[in-house]
Amino acid sequence: MAFKKIRQKLKSKGSSEGTPWQRATAELEKQNKAEKKQKTSRKSGMKHLSGEKKAKLKKSKHLPEATGTDKRQRYFGWYGIFSVGLVLSGFLISPYGKVKDIYVEGAQAVPEQSIIDASHINGNLTALGVVWNDDKVDAFITDVLPQVKTAEVTLRGLNDITIHVTEHETIAYVSSGGYYYNVLDNGTVANTELKVPIGNNPIITSFEMNQNLDDLLEQYMQLTDSVQNSISEIKYTGTEENPYTITVYMNDGNEVKASLPSFAEKILYYPDIVSQLGETKGTIDLEVGVYFTPFTQTTEEDASASADSAIPSE
């Protein structure tokens, strides 16, 4: 009986677990099912990706149209630039692009024709070319005409040119050889010859174009406007013993004797000196210290000396 029970248990165990071949077959079936599931998931993923690609392809079908539009826009843009350049080149070559009339604005002391001549602008040049070379025109004018501080060229209309100039201020005149030369606010002497001075600026006389004149201008530039305006004439009266002596004739009738090296320093006291003199006119000596000699005293001494000389000696 015991053996029967043992056999029945073995049979039930073998039937439940199966033979080794059966177990191997079952394992293969499980693997095949798992692989089929993976393939199915991959296919679904591929289908999803292929759908996205199709959507992208549908969108990309519109790109050639946009690219064509951009090409046409670029073409018309370049065509427009080329056309404008062609028209502009034709205008410049034609007589309508050449300089026709030249105008000058801002000139007071310098003749307008002198500015036009110095600019090198003529009817053979194009108006736009002249405007583009504005710096060269400024250099031409200021080199030839020191009185001109700046010169600017602008286009008036299609082919007319306007030269706008600003001038250096004239602060005095140098008289030499029968002509007058402008002394400019930068201390230089212009080379333009004038037959008569313009305005009421001081006249510098009896100076040669040498170091003494340079020294005077250096001193004169240090004076205030009010002192400069009170001077009528500055005359060189130097001698071999004292080569730096100058005589300054004032607009109020007084005369001032001074020395070149100390002229700017001492003439600044002139307004205070005059305020103490009142209505008396005479010579103020600033060479060494300050001395005043009235003109009446000088006249009386001269008259006395003349009378004495007229009396015959015994």
DRENKOL-409755 format. One record per residue (C-alpha): residue number from 0; residue in one letter; x, y, z. Coordinates in Angstrom, 3 decimals. Layout:
<recs>
REC   seke   nugu         px         py         pz
REC    NUM      A          X          Y          Z
...
</recs>
This chain:
<recs>
REC   seke   nugu         px         py         pz
REC      0      M      0.000      0.000      0.000
REC      1      A      2.799      2.342      0.821
REC      2      F      4.454      1.782     -2.535
REC      3      K      1.198      2.595     -4.340
REC      4      K      0.862      5.889     -2.513
REC      5      I      4.468      6.807     -3.389
REC      6      R      3.889      6.031     -7.086
REC      7      Q      0.715      8.107     -7.124
REC      8      K      2.587     11.097     -5.632
REC      9      L      5.375     10.790     -8.219
REC     10      K      2.810     10.572    -11.008
REC     11      S      0.956     13.642     -9.760
REC     12      K      4.256     15.529     -9.390
REC     13      G      5.447     14.525    -12.853
REC     14      S      2.124     15.425    -14.414
REC     15      S      2.182     18.877    -12.800
REC     16      E      5.797     19.732    -13.643
REC     17      G      6.020     17.851    -16.975
REC     18      T      8.978     16.304    -18.596
REC     19      P     12.149     18.268    -19.333
REC     20      W     11.255     18.475    -23.006
REC     21      Q      7.856     19.875    -22.144
REC     22      R      9.391     22.448    -19.830
REC     23      A     11.858     23.540    -22.570
REC     24      T      9.059     23.839    -25.069
REC     25      A      7.038     25.968    -22.677
REC     26      E     10.035     28.231    -22.066
REC     27      L     10.500     28.763    -25.814
REC     28      E      6.877     29.666    -26.204
REC     29      K      7.199     32.269    -23.429
REC     30      Q     10.254     33.810    -25.145
REC     31      N      8.449     33.895    -28.505
REC     32      K      5.494     35.668    -26.942
REC     33      A      7.806     38.238    -25.306
REC     34      E      9.577     38.904    -28.616
REC     35      K      6.246     39.334    -30.390
REC     36      K      5.217     41.924    -27.796
REC     37      Q      8.487     43.836    -28.283
REC     38      K      8.077     43.806    -32.052
REC     39      T      4.525     45.043    -31.700
REC     40      S      5.658     47.953    -29.477
REC     41      R      8.484     48.801    -31.911
REC     42      K      6.075     48.838    -34.830
REC     43      S      3.719     51.135    -32.980
REC     44      G      6.702     53.430    -32.195
REC     45      M      7.788     53.373    -35.812
REC     46      K      4.253     54.192    -36.895
REC     47      H      4.279     57.177    -34.522
REC     48      L      7.635     58.404    -35.854
REC     49      S      6.556     57.944    -39.449
REC     50      G      3.491     60.047    -38.698
REC     51      E      5.645     62.887    -37.389
REC     52      K      7.903     62.648    -40.440
REC     53      K      4.885     62.840    -42.721
REC     54      A      3.690     65.948    -40.870
REC     55      K      7.098     67.535    -41.244
REC     56      L      7.180     66.665    -44.919
REC     57      K      3.785     68.264    -45.380
REC     58      K      5.056     71.431    -43.728
REC     59      S      8.242     71.417    -45.794
REC     60      K      6.218     71.454    -49.009
REC     61      H      5.586     75.192    -48.412
REC     62      L      9.312     76.085    -48.134
REC     63      P     10.104     76.288    -51.836
REC     64      E      7.392     78.951    -52.245
REC     65      A      8.892     81.138    -49.423
REC     66      T     12.396     80.701    -50.814
REC     67      G     11.215     81.754    -54.233
REC     68      T      9.620     84.877    -52.793
REC     69      D     12.854     85.781    -50.979
REC     70      K     14.803     85.323    -54.190
REC     71      R     12.447     87.626    -56.059
REC     72      Q     12.700     90.244    -53.311
REC     73      R     16.496     90.093    -53.400
REC     74      Y     16.437     90.341    -57.168
REC     75      F     14.242     93.442    -57.140
REC     76      G     16.375     94.968    -54.372
REC     77      W     19.615     94.551    -56.325
REC     78      Y     17.891     95.675    -59.494
REC     79      G     16.712     98.854    -57.745
REC     80      I     20.202     99.604    -56.396
REC     81      F     21.726     99.035    -59.827
REC     82      S     19.139    101.295    -61.462
REC     83      V     19.725    104.112    -58.980
REC     84      G     23.481    103.794    -59.425
REC     85      L     23.108    103.865    -63.186
REC     86      V     20.925    106.975    -63.095
REC     87      L     23.276    108.693    -60.630
REC     88      S     26.314    107.882    -62.759
REC     89      G     24.591    109.246    -65.831
REC     90      F     23.689    112.431    -63.971
REC     91      L     27.259    112.950    -62.798
REC     92      I     28.656    112.453    -66.277
REC     93      S     26.117    114.743    -67.879
REC     94      P     26.476    118.562    -67.896
REC     95      Y     23.680    118.737    -65.309
REC     96      G     26.021    117.188    -62.716
REC     97      K     28.776    119.767    -63.159
REC     98      V     29.182    122.810    -60.922
REC     99      K     27.140    125.693    -62.284
REC    100      D     27.219    128.620    -59.838
REC    101      I     29.338    129.232    -56.722
REC    102      Y     28.083    131.320    -53.798
REC    103      V     30.012    132.590    -50.751
REC    104      E     28.449    133.272    -47.363
REC    105      G     30.029    134.710    -44.205
REC    106      A     32.855    136.666    -45.870
REC    107      Q     33.374    140.204    -44.569
REC    108      A     37.051    141.130    -44.667
REC    109      V     38.036    138.713    -47.441
REC    110      P     36.747    139.324    -51.005
REC    111      E     34.373    136.614    -52.204
REC    112      Q     36.244    136.153    -55.482
REC    113      S     39.463    135.496    -53.576
REC    114      I     37.697    132.696    -51.689
REC    115      I     36.344    131.184    -54.925
REC    116      D     39.762    131.324    -56.565
REC    117      A     41.438    129.710    -53.552
REC    118      S     38.856    126.891    -53.416
REC    119      H     39.915    125.421    -56.831
REC    120      I     36.237    124.826    -57.616
REC    121      N     35.336    125.210    -61.299
REC    122      G     32.765    124.112    -63.849
REC    123      N     34.718    120.990    -64.810
REC    124      L     34.069    119.376    -61.424
REC    125      T     30.927    117.543    -60.364
REC    126      A     28.878    119.205    -57.657
REC    127      L     28.621    116.031    -55.565
REC    128      G     32.347    115.408    -55.939
REC    129      V     33.087    118.879    -54.552
REC    130      V     30.803    118.287    -51.550
REC    131      W     32.386    114.890    -50.864
REC    132      N     35.844    116.544    -50.848
REC    133      D     34.833    119.276    -48.410
REC    134      D     38.005    118.827    -46.317
REC    135      K     40.256    119.460    -49.309
REC    136      V     38.407    122.655    -50.182
REC    137      D     38.785    123.860    -46.581
REC    138      A     42.553    123.165    -46.735
REC    139      F     42.909    125.000    -50.069
REC    140      I     41.184    128.137    -48.778
REC    141      T     42.752    128.341    -45.312
REC    142      D     46.270    127.765    -46.675
REC    143      V     45.998    130.600    -49.202
REC    144      L     43.885    132.950    -47.068
REC    145      P     44.983    133.002    -43.398
REC    146      Q     42.064    135.309    -42.561
REC    147      V     39.659    132.401    -43.136
REC    148      K     39.297    130.182    -40.073
REC    149      T     37.042    127.496    -41.593
REC    150      A     35.345    126.833    -44.936
REC    151      E     32.439    124.428    -45.429
REC    152      V     30.919    123.408    -48.773
REC    153      T     27.243    122.562    -49.230
REC    154      L     25.064    121.744    -52.218
REC    155      R     22.461    124.282    -53.318
REC    156      G     19.889    122.758    -55.622
REC    157      L     21.213    120.159    -58.045
REC    158      N     24.518    121.627    -59.157
REC    159      D     25.148    124.930    -57.337
REC    160      I     27.758    125.197    -54.584
REC    161      T     27.769    127.410    -51.465
REC    162      I     30.988    128.058    -49.523
REC    163      H     30.294    128.997    -45.898
REC    164      V     33.314    130.709    -44.295
REC    165      T     34.141    131.946    -40.819
REC    166      E     36.909    134.521    -40.527
REC    167      H     39.516    135.268    -37.915
REC    168      E     38.852    138.578    -36.202
REC    169      T     41.145    141.469    -37.140
REC    170      I     42.528    143.086    -33.991
REC    171      A     45.027    145.535    -35.558
REC    172      Y     46.742    146.550    -38.804
REC    173      V     50.423    146.700    -39.647
REC    174      S     51.374    149.619    -41.899
REC    175      S     54.314    148.792    -44.159
REC    176      G     55.364    149.921    -47.620
REC    177      G     52.229    151.968    -48.197
REC    178      Y     49.881    149.033    -47.482
REC    179      Y     48.015    147.734    -44.457
REC    180      Y     48.080    144.102    -43.315
REC    181      N     45.561    142.446    -41.004
REC    182      V     46.720    141.279    -37.585
REC    183      L     44.460    138.330    -36.772
REC    184      D     43.157    137.127    -33.415
REC    185      N     45.552    134.160    -33.530
REC    186      G     48.569    136.504    -33.645
REC    187      T     49.446    136.038    -37.323
REC    188      V     49.771    138.786    -39.926
REC    189      A     47.806    138.207    -43.125
REC    190      N     49.579    138.704    -46.433
REC    191      T     46.658    140.489    -48.073
REC    192      E     47.551    144.042    -49.048
REC    193      L     44.960    146.695    -48.264
REC    194      K     45.143    150.315    -49.397
REC    195      V     43.173    151.515    -46.372
REC    196      P     42.413    149.849    -43.020
REC    197      I     38.865    148.733    -42.311
REC    198      G     37.270    149.798    -39.030
REC    199      N     38.861    151.460    -36.013
REC    200      N     41.469    148.888    -35.062
REC    201      P     44.895    150.150    -33.874
REC    202      I     47.545    150.839    -36.497
REC    203      I     51.083    149.513    -35.932
REC    204      T     53.635    151.755    -37.681
REC    205      S     57.399    152.043    -38.204
REC    206      F     57.925    148.342    -37.445
REC    207      E     59.830    146.089    -39.785
REC    208      M     58.699    142.509    -40.305
REC    209      N     61.202    141.182    -37.798
REC    210      Q     61.511    139.999    -34.219
REC    211      N     60.466    143.346    -32.757
REC    212      L     57.092    143.064    -34.475
REC    213      D     56.694    139.499    -33.232
REC    214      D     57.489    140.632    -29.693
REC    215      L     54.942    143.446    -29.926
REC    216      L     52.183    141.125    -31.165
REC    217      E     52.944    138.698    -28.357
REC    218      Q     52.509    141.539    -25.855
REC    219      Y     49.466    142.964    -27.627
REC    220      M     47.634    139.603    -27.534
REC    221      Q     47.780    139.721    -23.730
REC    222      L     45.810    142.981    -23.507
REC    223      T     42.137    143.068    -22.624
REC    224      D     39.626    144.098    -25.269
REC    225      S     38.963    147.407    -23.488
REC    226      V     42.660    148.347    -23.500
REC    227      Q     43.077    147.303    -27.144
REC    228      N     40.078    149.409    -28.118
REC    229      S     41.553    152.445    -26.316
REC    230      I     44.682    152.402    -28.534
REC    231      S     44.828    154.380    -31.764
REC    232      E     48.415    153.724    -32.917
REC    233      I     51.527    151.891    -31.764
REC    234      K     54.766    153.336    -33.180
REC    235      Y     58.245    151.899    -32.958
REC    236      T     60.581    154.615    -31.569
REC    237      G     63.560    152.495    -30.581
REC    238      T     67.149    153.694    -30.862
REC    239      E     70.532    152.043    -30.793
REC    240      E     70.798    152.817    -27.088
REC    241      N     67.277    151.537    -26.355
REC    242      P     65.949    149.353    -29.187
REC    243      Y     62.781    148.355    -27.329
REC    244      T     61.101    151.743    -26.951
REC    245      I     57.583    152.205    -28.373
REC    246      T     55.150    155.129    -28.308
REC    247      V     51.456    154.370    -27.946
REC    248      Y     48.921    156.988    -29.051
REC    249      M     45.654    156.605    -27.179
REC    250      N     42.187    157.459    -28.459
REC    251      D     41.667    159.928    -25.576
REC    252      G     44.630    162.064    -26.704
REC    253      N     47.327    160.856    -24.283
REC    254      E     50.655    159.357    -25.300
REC    255      V     52.324    156.427    -23.566
REC    256      K     56.022    155.600    -23.725
REC    257      A     56.785    151.993    -22.911
REC    258      S     59.311    149.227    -23.346
REC    259      L     58.405    146.154    -25.391
REC    260      P     59.248    143.497    -22.769
REC    261      S     57.013    145.109    -20.094
REC    262      F     54.366    146.727    -22.322
REC    263      A     51.491    144.283    -21.616
REC    264      E     52.136    144.305    -17.869
REC    265      K     52.269    148.088    -17.408
REC    266      I     49.640    149.263    -19.896
REC    267      L     47.002    147.421    -17.854
REC    268      Y     47.320    150.224    -15.252
REC    269      Y     46.426    152.875    -17.817
REC    270      P     42.712    153.182    -16.869
REC    271      D     43.633    153.816    -13.201
REC    272      I     46.294    156.374    -14.175
REC    273      V     43.901    158.288    -16.438
REC    274      S     41.222    158.371    -13.757
REC    275      Q     43.656    160.264    -11.513
REC    276      L     44.683    162.754    -14.238
REC    277      G     41.196    164.020    -14.939
REC    278      E     41.013    166.174    -18.084
REC    279      T     44.754    166.830    -18.249
REC    280      K     46.433    165.362    -21.299
REC    281      G     50.081    164.551    -21.642
REC    282      T     52.753    161.867    -21.909
REC    283      I     52.781    158.897    -19.549
REC    284      D     56.193    157.264    -19.292
REC    285      L     55.988    153.592    -18.274
REC    286      E     59.533    152.605    -19.176
REC    287      V     60.896    152.943    -15.642
REC    288      G     58.254    153.542    -13.027
REC    289      V     55.357    155.865    -13.933
REC    290      Y     55.930    159.517    -14.893
REC    291      F     53.452    162.007    -16.308
REC    292      T     54.320    165.133    -18.278
REC    293      P     51.426    167.421    -19.329
REC    294      F     51.380    168.661    -22.899
REC    295      T     50.930    172.293    -21.686
REC    296      Q     54.175    172.173    -19.748
REC    297      T     55.978    170.790    -22.755
REC    298      T     54.496    173.499    -24.974
REC    299      E     55.520    176.258    -22.552
REC    300      E     59.071    174.900    -22.328
REC    301      D     59.312    174.681    -26.114
REC    302      A     57.993    178.241    -26.478
REC    303      S     60.465    179.520    -23.865
REC    304      A     63.316    177.756    -25.615
REC    305      S     62.262    179.290    -28.961
REC    306      A     62.072    182.783    -27.434
REC    307      D     65.487    182.439    -25.876
REC    308      S     66.994    181.395    -29.152
REC    309      A     65.394    184.377    -30.902
REC    310      I     67.152    186.925    -28.593
REC    311      P     70.500    187.978    -30.139
REC    312      S     73.480    187.349    -27.991
REC    313      E     75.636    190.295    -26.895
</recs>
